[in-house]
Amino acid sequence: MNLPSSGNLKLALTAILSTSLLTGCAAPLVVGAAASAGYIGLQNRPTGQIAADSELKAQIKQQLVQSNFAYLTDIGIDVYYADVLLTGVVPTNAEGERVLTVIRQTPGVKKVYNELFVGAAYTAGQKAKDAWIAAQIQPRLLGAKDAYPLNYLITTVNNHVYIMGDTATQGEKDHVLHILRTTRGVQQVHDYLNIKSSVEAQDRPGSIPQKNNPLPVVTP
């Protein structure tokens, strides 16, 4: 793992992730999704890959905007090595399928992991609960030994926590998942973490292996 576990680094991560949480979309709630120069420099992903993933995410959002989806603020998109994790809330199954179709047809997308909720309104009260959960996760990860939160993309929707990214070992992965699962208010953790050594993480030829088929659109 490239990141030193020093007190100074933890302070830097706190500042970066705090900015991320405050400037992210109102819904879903996202932790660790900033794109500042400091954030990029502390990740395991190569700078070129981070830029490619960010560009692909922007392209996906543009495609959705052009398709006139009125509920884009309730949809979360994480991109990691061209794999897309889709979270959030849509009004109907048909609309969920429309979103999936747009994303799957976007050039450069390798895989789409569908974690959309259907038919449940994403209320202000629920958004506040998700913000409260996200606010707990951030300091717990920052305070944990051998956890490297800038390598994880974390989204919270309807008390469900979704995590995507790289860990160096199975032990790190288990540790991070335990932190998420034991955070107050978390109903379920959806694991899209990939285990890679520091060398493999820097020179990764493929995308995160898909452990199952894309999940169907479900009602919470």
PyRosetta script that sets phi, psi and omega in degrees:
from pyrosetta import init, pose_from_sequence

init()
pose = pose_from_sequence("MNLPSSGNLKLALTAILSTSLLTGCAAPLVVGAAASAGYIGLQNRPTGQIAADSELKAQIKQQLVQSNFAYLTDIGIDVYYADVLLTGVVPTNAEGERVLTVIRQTPGVKKVYNELFVGAAYTAGQKAKDAWIAAQIQPRLLGAKDAYPLNYLITTVNNHVYIMGDTATQGEKDHVLHILRTTRGVQQVHDYLNIKSSVEAQDRPGSIPQKNNPLPVVTP")
pose.set_psi(1, 134.0)
pose.set_omega(1, -174.1)
pose.set_phi(2, -80.6)
pose.set_psi(2, -22.7)
pose.set_omega(2, -171.0)
pose.set_phi(3, -84.9)
pose.set_psi(3, 124.5)
pose.set_omega(3, 174.3)
pose.set_phi(4, -71.5)
pose.set_psi(4, 149.5)
pose.set_omega(4, -178.8)
pose.set_phi(5, -101.3)
pose.set_psi(5, 63.1)
pose.set_omega(5, -177.4)
pose.set_phi(6, -101.9)
pose.set_psi(6, 161.1)
pose.set_omega(6, 177.9)
pose.set_phi(7, -63.0)
pose.set_psi(7, -38.7)
pose.set_omega(7, 179.1)
pose.set_phi(8, -62.8)
pose.set_psi(8, -39.6)
pose.set_omega(8, 178.7)
pose.set_phi(9, -65.1)
pose.set_psi(9, -40.8)
pose.set_omega(9, 178.5)
pose.set_phi(10, -61.0)
pose.set_psi(10, -39.4)
pose.set_omega(10, 177.6)
pose.set_phi(11, -64.5)
pose.set_psi(11, -40.2)
pose.set_omega(11, 178.5)
pose.set_phi(12, -64.5)
pose.set_psi(12, -42.5)
pose.set_omega(12, 179.3)
pose.set_phi(13, -63.6)
pose.set_psi(13, -38.3)
pose.set_omega(13, 178.8)
pose.set_phi(14, -59.6)
pose.set_psi(14, -45.5)
pose.set_omega(14, -179.8)
pose.set_phi(15, -64.4)
pose.set_psi(15, -43.6)
pose.set_omega(15, -177.8)
pose.set_phi(16, -67.1)
pose.set_psi(16, -46.7)
pose.set_omega(16, -177.8)
pose.set_phi(17, -70.3)
pose.set_psi(17, -31.5)
pose.set_omega(17, 176.2)
pose.set_phi(18, -62.8)
pose.set_psi(18, -43.4)
pose.set_omega(18, 176.1)
pose.set_phi(19, -60.9)
pose.set_psi(19, -40.7)
pose.set_omega(19, -179.5)
pose.set_phi(20, -61.8)
pose.set_psi(20, -46.5)
pose.set_omega(20, -176.8)
pose.set_phi(21, -65.6)
pose.set_psi(21, -36.6)
pose.set_omega(21, -177.1)
pose.set_phi(22, -76.1)
pose.set_psi(22, -28.0)
pose.set_omega(22, -175.3)
pose.set_phi(23, -102.2)
pose.set_psi(23, -1.0)
pose.set_omega(23, -178.9)
pose.set_phi(24, -74.1)
pose.set_psi(24, 172.7)
pose.set_omega(24, 179.1)
pose.set_phi(25, -62.3)
pose.set_psi(25, 150.6)
pose.set_omega(25, 179.8)
pose.set_phi(26, -62.6)
pose.set_psi(26, -32.3)
pose.set_omega(26, 179.5)
pose.set_phi(27, -156.2)
pose.set_psi(27, 137.4)
pose.set_omega(27, -9.6)
pose.set_phi(28, -66.6)
pose.set_psi(28, 164.1)
pose.set_omega(28, -179.9)
pose.set_phi(29, -82.7)
pose.set_psi(29, 128.9)
pose.set_omega(29, -173.1)
pose.set_phi(30, -119.1)
pose.set_psi(30, 135.3)
pose.set_omega(30, 173.8)
pose.set_phi(31, -116.7)
pose.set_psi(31, 132.6)
pose.set_omega(31, 173.3)
pose.set_phi(32, 82.0)
pose.set_psi(32, 26.1)
pose.set_omega(32, -177.0)
pose.set_phi(33, -112.6)
pose.set_psi(33, 20.3)
pose.set_omega(33, 178.5)
pose.set_phi(34, -71.1)
pose.set_psi(34, 162.3)
pose.set_omega(34, -178.7)
pose.set_phi(35, -131.0)
pose.set_psi(35, 29.3)
pose.set_omega(35, 179.4)
pose.set_phi(36, -72.0)
pose.set_psi(36, 164.8)
pose.set_omega(36, -179.8)
pose.set_phi(37, -60.9)
pose.set_psi(37, -39.8)
pose.set_omega(37, 179.0)
pose.set_phi(38, -63.5)
pose.set_psi(38, -42.2)
pose.set_omega(38, 179.6)
pose.set_phi(39, -62.4)
pose.set_psi(39, -46.3)
pose.set_omega(39, -179.3)
pose.set_phi(40, -61.1)
pose.set_psi(40, -41.9)
pose.set_omega(40, -176.6)
pose.set_phi(41, -66.7)
pose.set_psi(41, -19.2)
pose.set_omega(41, -177.3)
pose.set_phi(42, -99.6)
pose.set_psi(42, 0.8)
pose.set_omega(42, 179.7)
pose.set_phi(43, -87.5)
pose.set_psi(43, 160.7)
pose.set_omega(43, 173.0)
pose.set_phi(44, -78.6)
pose.set_psi(44, -29.2)
pose.set_omega(44, 178.5)
pose.set_phi(45, -62.7)
pose.set_psi(45, 136.4)
pose.set_omega(45, 175.0)
pose.set_phi(46, -59.4)
pose.set_psi(46, 151.5)
pose.set_omega(46, -178.8)
pose.set_phi(47, -56.3)
pose.set_psi(47, -41.0)
pose.set_omega(47, 179.5)
pose.set_phi(48, -62.4)
pose.set_psi(48, -37.4)
pose.set_omega(48, 179.3)
pose.set_phi(49, -70.2)
pose.set_psi(49, -39.2)
pose.set_omega(49, 177.4)
pose.set_phi(50, -60.8)
pose.set_psi(50, -43.5)
pose.set_omega(50, 179.6)
pose.set_phi(51, -64.0)
pose.set_psi(51, -41.4)
pose.set_omega(51, -179.9)
pose.set_phi(52, -65.0)
pose.set_psi(52, -42.1)
pose.set_omega(52, 179.0)
pose.set_phi(53, -65.9)
pose.set_psi(53, -39.8)
pose.set_omega(53, 179.0)
pose.set_phi(54, -65.4)
pose.set_psi(54, -40.7)
pose.set_omega(54, 179.0)
pose.set_phi(55, -65.9)
pose.set_psi(55, -40.9)
pose.set_omega(55, 179.0)
pose.set_phi(56, -64.7)
pose.set_psi(56, -40.3)
pose.set_omega(56, 177.2)
pose.set_phi(57, -61.2)
pose.set_psi(57, -42.5)
pose.set_omega(57, 178.5)
pose.set_phi(58, -63.7)
pose.set_psi(58, -38.8)
pose.set_omega(58, 178.1)
pose.set_phi(59, -64.7)
pose.set_psi(59, -42.0)
pose.set_omega(59, 178.9)
pose.set_phi(60, -61.1)
pose.set_psi(60, -46.9)
pose.set_omega(60, -179.9)
pose.set_phi(61, -61.5)
pose.set_psi(61, -40.0)
pose.set_omega(61, 179.0)
pose.set_phi(62, -64.1)
pose.set_psi(62, -40.7)
pose.set_omega(62, 177.8)
pose.set_phi(63, -62.7)
pose.set_psi(63, -39.3)
pose.set_omega(63, 179.2)
pose.set_phi(64, -69.1)
pose.set_psi(64, -39.3)
pose.set_omega(64, 177.2)
pose.set_phi(65, -61.2)
pose.set_psi(65, -44.2)
pose.set_omega(65, -180.0)
pose.set_phi(66, -65.6)
pose.set_psi(66, -22.2)
pose.set_omega(66, 178.2)
pose.set_phi(67, -87.3)
pose.set_psi(67, 3.1)
pose.set_omega(67, 173.1)
pose.set_phi(68, 62.8)
pose.set_psi(68, 43.2)
pose.set_omega(68, 173.3)
pose.set_phi(69, -79.5)
pose.set_psi(69, 126.2)
pose.set_omega(69, -174.6)
pose.set_phi(70, -86.3)
pose.set_psi(70, -6.3)
pose.set_omega(70, -172.0)
pose.set_phi(71, -118.8)
pose.set_psi(71, 29.4)
pose.set_omega(71, -175.6)
pose.set_phi(72, -62.7)
pose.set_psi(72, -26.8)
pose.set_omega(72, 179.0)
pose.set_phi(73, -67.5)
pose.set_psi(73, -14.9)
pose.set_omega(73, 178.8)
pose.set_phi(74, -99.7)
pose.set_psi(74, 9.7)
pose.set_omega(74, -179.4)
pose.set_phi(75, -116.7)
pose.set_psi(75, 131.7)
pose.set_omega(75, 177.1)
pose.set_phi(76, -110.2)
pose.set_psi(76, 140.1)
pose.set_omega(76, -179.0)
pose.set_phi(77, -130.3)
pose.set_psi(77, 118.5)
pose.set_omega(77, 173.1)
pose.set_phi(78, -114.0)
pose.set_psi(78, 136.8)
pose.set_omega(78, -179.7)
pose.set_phi(79, -125.0)
pose.set_psi(79, 126.8)
pose.set_omega(79, -178.5)
pose.set_phi(80, -139.8)
pose.set_psi(80, 111.6)
pose.set_omega(80, -175.1)
pose.set_phi(81, 53.5)
pose.set_psi(81, 42.3)
pose.set_omega(81, 176.0)
pose.set_phi(82, 71.2)
pose.set_psi(82, 3.7)
pose.set_omega(82, 170.0)
pose.set_phi(83, -87.8)
pose.set_psi(83, 141.3)
pose.set_omega(83, -174.4)
pose.set_phi(84, -115.8)
pose.set_psi(84, 126.6)
pose.set_omega(84, 172.5)
pose.set_phi(85, -104.4)
pose.set_psi(85, 118.3)
pose.set_omega(85, -176.2)
pose.set_phi(86, -105.9)
pose.set_psi(86, 121.7)
pose.set_omega(86, 179.7)
pose.set_phi(87, -129.9)
pose.set_psi(87, 168.5)
pose.set_omega(87, 176.0)
pose.set_phi(88, 120.8)
pose.set_psi(88, -157.8)
pose.set_omega(88, -171.5)
pose.set_phi(89, -133.2)
pose.set_psi(89, 133.2)
pose.set_omega(89, 173.8)
pose.set_phi(90, -127.1)
pose.set_psi(90, 155.1)
pose.set_omega(90, -173.5)
pose.set_phi(91, -71.8)
pose.set_psi(91, -33.5)
pose.set_omega(91, -175.7)
pose.set_phi(92, -142.7)
pose.set_psi(92, 163.1)
pose.set_omega(92, 175.1)
pose.set_phi(93, -60.2)
pose.set_psi(93, -39.5)
pose.set_omega(93, -179.1)
pose.set_phi(94, -62.0)
pose.set_psi(94, -42.0)
pose.set_omega(94, 178.1)
pose.set_phi(95, -66.7)
pose.set_psi(95, -37.3)
pose.set_omega(95, 176.1)
pose.set_phi(96, -61.3)
pose.set_psi(96, -42.0)
pose.set_omega(96, 177.9)
pose.set_phi(97, -66.2)
pose.set_psi(97, -34.7)
pose.set_omega(97, 177.2)
pose.set_phi(98, -63.7)
pose.set_psi(98, -43.1)
pose.set_omega(98, 178.2)
pose.set_phi(99, -62.0)
pose.set_psi(99, -45.4)
pose.set_omega(99, -179.5)
pose.set_phi(100, -61.3)
pose.set_psi(100, -41.3)
pose.set_omega(100, -179.4)
pose.set_phi(101, -62.1)
pose.set_psi(101, -44.8)
pose.set_omega(101, 179.5)
pose.set_phi(102, -60.3)
pose.set_psi(102, -44.6)
pose.set_omega(102, -177.2)
pose.set_phi(103, -68.0)
pose.set_psi(103, -44.0)
pose.set_omega(103, -178.7)
pose.set_phi(104, -64.7)
pose.set_psi(104, -26.4)
pose.set_omega(104, -179.6)
pose.set_phi(105, -90.1)
pose.set_psi(105, -1.9)
pose.set_omega(105, 178.1)
pose.set_phi(106, -73.9)
pose.set_psi(106, 123.8)
pose.set_omega(106, -179.6)
pose.set_phi(107, -56.7)
pose.set_psi(107, 133.5)
pose.set_omega(107, 178.0)
pose.set_phi(108, 101.4)
pose.set_psi(108, -17.4)
pose.set_omega(108, 180.0)
pose.set_phi(109, -73.7)
pose.set_psi(109, 128.5)
pose.set_omega(109, 178.9)
pose.set_phi(110, -90.4)
pose.set_psi(110, -57.8)
pose.set_omega(110, -178.3)
pose.set_phi(111, -135.7)
pose.set_psi(111, 153.0)
pose.set_omega(111, 176.3)
pose.set_phi(112, -124.1)
pose.set_psi(112, 122.8)
pose.set_omega(112, 175.1)
pose.set_phi(113, -100.9)
pose.set_psi(113, 114.5)
pose.set_omega(113, -173.4)
pose.set_phi(114, -94.1)
pose.set_psi(114, 114.8)
pose.set_omega(114, 177.2)
pose.set_phi(115, -127.0)
pose.set_psi(115, 36.9)
pose.set_omega(115, -179.8)
pose.set_phi(116, -77.2)
pose.set_psi(116, 141.9)
pose.set_omega(116, 166.5)
pose.set_phi(117, -93.4)
pose.set_psi(117, 145.5)
pose.set_omega(117, -178.2)
pose.set_phi(118, -121.4)
pose.set_psi(118, 133.8)
pose.set_omega(118, 168.0)
pose.set_phi(119, 85.4)
pose.set_psi(119, -11.9)
pose.set_omega(119, -179.8)
pose.set_phi(120, -97.4)
pose.set_psi(120, 121.8)
pose.set_omega(120, 179.4)
pose.set_phi(121, -63.8)
pose.set_psi(121, 136.4)
pose.set_omega(121, 178.4)
pose.set_phi(122, -90.6)
pose.set_psi(122, 88.7)
pose.set_omega(122, -171.4)
pose.set_phi(123, -75.1)
pose.set_psi(123, 163.2)
pose.set_omega(123, 176.7)
pose.set_phi(124, -61.5)
pose.set_psi(124, -36.2)
pose.set_omega(124, 178.9)
pose.set_phi(125, -64.5)
pose.set_psi(125, -41.5)
pose.set_omega(125, 179.4)
pose.set_phi(126, -68.5)
pose.set_psi(126, -39.3)
pose.set_omega(126, 177.2)
pose.set_phi(127, -60.2)
pose.set_psi(127, -38.2)
pose.set_omega(127, 178.8)
pose.set_phi(128, -65.7)
pose.set_psi(128, -40.2)
pose.set_omega(128, 177.5)
pose.set_phi(129, -62.8)
pose.set_psi(129, -43.3)
pose.set_omega(129, 180.0)
pose.set_phi(130, -64.8)
pose.set_psi(130, -37.0)
pose.set_omega(130, 177.2)
pose.set_phi(131, -64.6)
pose.set_psi(131, -38.9)
pose.set_omega(131, 178.8)
pose.set_phi(132, -64.0)
pose.set_psi(132, -43.2)
pose.set_omega(132, 177.6)
pose.set_phi(133, -63.1)
pose.set_psi(133, -46.5)
pose.set_omega(133, -179.1)
pose.set_phi(134, -61.6)
pose.set_psi(134, -36.8)
pose.set_omega(134, -179.6)
pose.set_phi(135, -67.7)
pose.set_psi(135, -26.0)
pose.set_omega(135, 176.3)
pose.set_phi(136, -79.5)
pose.set_psi(136, -37.7)
pose.set_omega(136, -176.3)
pose.set_phi(137, -62.9)
pose.set_psi(137, -44.0)
pose.set_omega(137, -174.9)
pose.set_phi(138, -54.0)
pose.set_psi(138, -57.4)
pose.set_omega(138, -178.3)
pose.set_phi(139, -67.8)
pose.set_psi(139, -28.7)
pose.set_omega(139, 178.8)
pose.set_phi(140, -66.3)
pose.set_psi(140, -41.6)
pose.set_omega(140, 177.5)
pose.set_phi(141, -69.1)
pose.set_psi(141, -40.8)
pose.set_omega(141, -179.8)
pose.set_phi(142, -64.8)
pose.set_psi(142, -33.0)
pose.set_omega(142, -178.5)
pose.set_phi(143, -86.4)
pose.set_psi(143, -6.0)
pose.set_omega(143, -175.8)
pose.set_phi(144, -86.3)
pose.set_psi(144, 139.5)
pose.set_omega(144, 175.3)
pose.set_phi(145, -74.4)
pose.set_psi(145, 140.8)
pose.set_omega(145, 176.9)
pose.set_phi(146, 61.2)
pose.set_psi(146, 32.3)
pose.set_omega(146, 169.8)
pose.set_phi(147, -122.3)
pose.set_psi(147, 137.8)
pose.set_omega(147, -173.0)
pose.set_phi(148, -127.7)
pose.set_psi(148, 80.8)
pose.set_omega(148, -168.2)
pose.set_phi(149, -60.8)
pose.set_psi(149, -21.7)
pose.set_omega(149, 179.4)
pose.set_phi(150, -72.5)
pose.set_psi(150, -10.4)
pose.set_omega(150, 175.8)
pose.set_phi(151, -92.5)
pose.set_psi(151, 2.9)
pose.set_omega(151, -178.0)
pose.set_phi(152, -121.1)
pose.set_psi(152, 137.8)
pose.set_omega(152, 170.5)
pose.set_phi(153, -102.5)
pose.set_psi(153, 120.3)
pose.set_omega(153, -173.4)
pose.set_phi(154, -125.1)
pose.set_psi(154, 129.0)
pose.set_omega(154, 179.7)
pose.set_phi(155, -128.4)
pose.set_psi(155, 142.9)
pose.set_omega(155, 179.0)
pose.set_phi(156, -121.1)
pose.set_psi(156, 124.5)
pose.set_omega(156, 178.7)
pose.set_phi(157, -140.7)
pose.set_psi(157, 125.9)
pose.set_omega(157, 176.8)
pose.set_phi(158, 52.1)
pose.set_psi(158, 42.5)
pose.set_omega(158, 179.6)
pose.set_phi(159, 70.1)
pose.set_psi(159, 5.2)
pose.set_omega(159, 174.8)
pose.set_phi(160, -97.7)
pose.set_psi(160, 138.9)
pose.set_omega(160, 179.5)
pose.set_phi(161, -113.7)
pose.set_psi(161, 130.4)
pose.set_omega(161, -179.2)
pose.set_phi(162, -116.1)
pose.set_psi(162, 130.5)
pose.set_omega(162, -178.7)
pose.set_phi(163, -129.4)
pose.set_psi(163, 133.2)
pose.set_omega(163, -178.6)
pose.set_phi(164, -134.7)
pose.set_psi(164, 143.2)
pose.set_omega(164, 178.0)
pose.set_phi(165, 148.6)
pose.set_psi(165, -156.7)
pose.set_omega(165, -176.5)
pose.set_phi(166, -121.3)
pose.set_psi(166, 143.7)
pose.set_omega(166, 165.6)
pose.set_phi(167, -126.0)
pose.set_psi(167, 155.3)
pose.set_omega(167, -177.5)
pose.set_phi(168, -79.7)
pose.set_psi(168, -30.6)
pose.set_omega(168, -175.1)
pose.set_phi(169, -141.2)
pose.set_psi(169, 165.0)
pose.set_omega(169, 173.8)
pose.set_phi(170, -63.8)
pose.set_psi(170, -35.3)
pose.set_omega(170, 179.0)
pose.set_phi(171, -62.2)
pose.set_psi(171, -43.1)
pose.set_omega(171, 177.3)
pose.set_phi(172, -62.7)
pose.set_psi(172, -43.7)
pose.set_omega(172, 179.6)
pose.set_phi(173, -60.6)
pose.set_psi(173, -48.2)
pose.set_omega(173, -179.7)
pose.set_phi(174, -60.7)
pose.set_psi(174, -39.5)
pose.set_omega(174, -179.1)
pose.set_phi(175, -63.8)
pose.set_psi(175, -46.9)
pose.set_omega(175, -179.2)
pose.set_phi(176, -64.5)
pose.set_psi(176, -44.7)
pose.set_omega(176, 179.8)
pose.set_phi(177, -63.7)
pose.set_psi(177, -36.4)
pose.set_omega(177, 177.5)
pose.set_phi(178, -63.2)
pose.set_psi(178, -41.5)
pose.set_omega(178, 178.5)
pose.set_phi(179, -60.4)
pose.set_psi(179, -45.2)
pose.set_omega(179, -179.2)
pose.set_phi(180, -65.2)
pose.set_psi(180, -45.1)
pose.set_omega(180, -176.2)
pose.set_phi(181, -67.5)
pose.set_psi(181, -25.1)
pose.set_omega(181, -178.8)
pose.set_phi(182, -99.7)
pose.set_psi(182, 8.3)
pose.set_omega(182, 174.9)
pose.set_phi(183, -76.9)
pose.set_psi(183, 133.5)
pose.set_omega(183, -176.4)
pose.set_phi(184, -58.8)
pose.set_psi(184, 134.7)
pose.set_omega(184, 176.7)
pose.set_phi(185, 92.5)
pose.set_psi(185, -13.4)
pose.set_omega(185, -178.3)
pose.set_phi(186, -76.0)
pose.set_psi(186, 122.9)
pose.set_omega(186, -180.0)
pose.set_phi(187, -87.2)
pose.set_psi(187, -40.6)
pose.set_omega(187, -178.6)
pose.set_phi(188, -156.1)
pose.set_psi(188, 146.1)
pose.set_omega(188, 176.4)
pose.set_phi(189, -112.7)
pose.set_psi(189, 130.0)
pose.set_omega(189, 179.8)
pose.set_phi(190, -107.5)
pose.set_psi(190, 115.6)
pose.set_omega(190, -168.8)
pose.set_phi(191, -96.1)
pose.set_psi(191, 115.1)
pose.set_omega(191, 172.3)
pose.set_phi(192, -124.4)
pose.set_psi(192, 33.7)
pose.set_omega(192, 178.0)
pose.set_phi(193, -82.8)
pose.set_psi(193, 143.5)
pose.set_omega(193, 177.8)
pose.set_phi(194, -115.0)
pose.set_psi(194, 137.3)
pose.set_omega(194, -179.7)
pose.set_phi(195, -94.2)
pose.set_psi(195, 120.1)
pose.set_omega(195, 178.9)
pose.set_phi(196, -140.6)
pose.set_psi(196, 144.3)
pose.set_omega(196, 171.3)
pose.set_phi(197, -71.2)
pose.set_psi(197, 164.6)
pose.set_omega(197, -178.7)
pose.set_phi(198, -59.3)
pose.set_psi(198, -37.0)
pose.set_omega(198, 179.7)
pose.set_phi(199, -68.2)
pose.set_psi(199, -46.2)
pose.set_omega(199, -179.6)
pose.set_phi(200, -64.1)
pose.set_psi(200, -37.8)
pose.set_omega(200, -178.5)
pose.set_phi(201, -64.3)
pose.set_psi(201, -30.2)
pose.set_omega(201, 180.0)
pose.set_phi(202, -80.0)
pose.set_psi(202, -23.8)
pose.set_omega(202, -174.9)
pose.set_phi(203, -131.1)
pose.set_psi(203, 59.2)
pose.set_omega(203, -172.9)
pose.set_phi(204, -88.1)
pose.set_psi(204, 116.8)
pose.set_omega(204, -175.5)
pose.set_phi(205, -80.0)
pose.set_psi(205, -25.4)
pose.set_omega(205, -173.8)
pose.set_phi(206, -126.1)
pose.set_psi(206, -170.3)
pose.set_omega(206, -179.3)
pose.set_phi(207, -100.5)
pose.set_psi(207, 172.2)
pose.set_omega(207, 179.8)
pose.set_phi(208, -58.9)
pose.set_psi(208, 125.7)
pose.set_omega(208, 179.2)
pose.set_phi(209, -58.6)
pose.set_psi(209, 139.0)
pose.set_omega(209, -179.0)
pose.set_phi(210, -88.0)
pose.set_psi(210, 119.3)
pose.set_omega(210, -174.6)
pose.set_phi(211, -80.0)
pose.set_psi(211, -15.6)
pose.set_omega(211, 174.5)
pose.set_phi(212, -160.4)
pose.set_psi(212, 178.6)
pose.set_omega(212, 177.8)
pose.set_phi(213, -68.0)
pose.set_psi(213, 156.2)
pose.set_omega(213, 176.2)
pose.set_phi(214, -52.2)
pose.set_psi(214, 134.8)
pose.set_omega(214, -176.5)
pose.set_phi(215, -68.4)
pose.set_psi(215, 145.5)
pose.set_omega(215, 176.2)
pose.set_phi(216, -69.6)
pose.set_psi(216, 157.4)
pose.set_omega(216, 172.8)
pose.set_phi(217, -64.4)
pose.set_psi(217, 130.2)
pose.set_omega(217, -173.1)
pose.set_phi(218, -127.6)
pose.set_psi(218, 160.5)
pose.set_omega(218, 175.3)
pose.set_phi(219, -99.9)
pose.set_psi(219, 129.3)
pose.set_omega(219, -178.3)
pose.set_phi(220, -65.1)
pose.dump_pdb("model.pdb")
